[in-house]
Amino acid sequence: MQTSSNKVPLKSSSPYFHHILAITTKAATLFQELQNQPNPASKEQEELKQLLGKFDLTTKVWYVQGSAFPYLRETVPPNSPDFLPTIAENLAFLMVRSAGVDDVLVLSRLDAALLKRALQELYVNNFDAPNLKRFIIRAFSQEHDAELWAQIDRIINQI
């Protein structure tokens, strides 16, 4: 077993990481329900647990210096004070891939409801800043003119 003094948290070299971490910290309030709900078997809570598992968001990864296996993985339990920060950090690591300044501006619109939809519809391999930017723009445009999008859906379904 490695001592905790050898463990070093993973770091991102992206200049946008801290901006995206602030966004994911705000949006991760969605997962506060796991800590606050008295009924652990509710449908909504089970769905949130599946999303956490799908993206492996509750796993904290450490770099252990001088180890034959340098990456140590620890699952953070829902009652831990590190639960939400770990989720936000893991989301930020996913989102920061290929991130640019224009992505960060659009990602700032991410809220808990949009995050939940994105986690439901996207997969780990395409859960990055450019794909999330397109997802957010599409979601807001559909919300802005719902009738137009319903008409487009009807035309597409007729094809």
Secondary structure, 3 states (H helix, E strand, C coil): CCCHHHEEECCCCCCCHHHHHHHHHHHHHHHHHHHHCCCCCCHHHHHHHHHHHHHCCCEEEEEECCCCCCEEEEECCCCCCCHHHHHHHHHHHHHCCCCCHHHHHHHCCCCHHHHHHHHHHCCHHHCCHHHHHHHHHHHHHHHHCHHHHHHHHHHHHHC
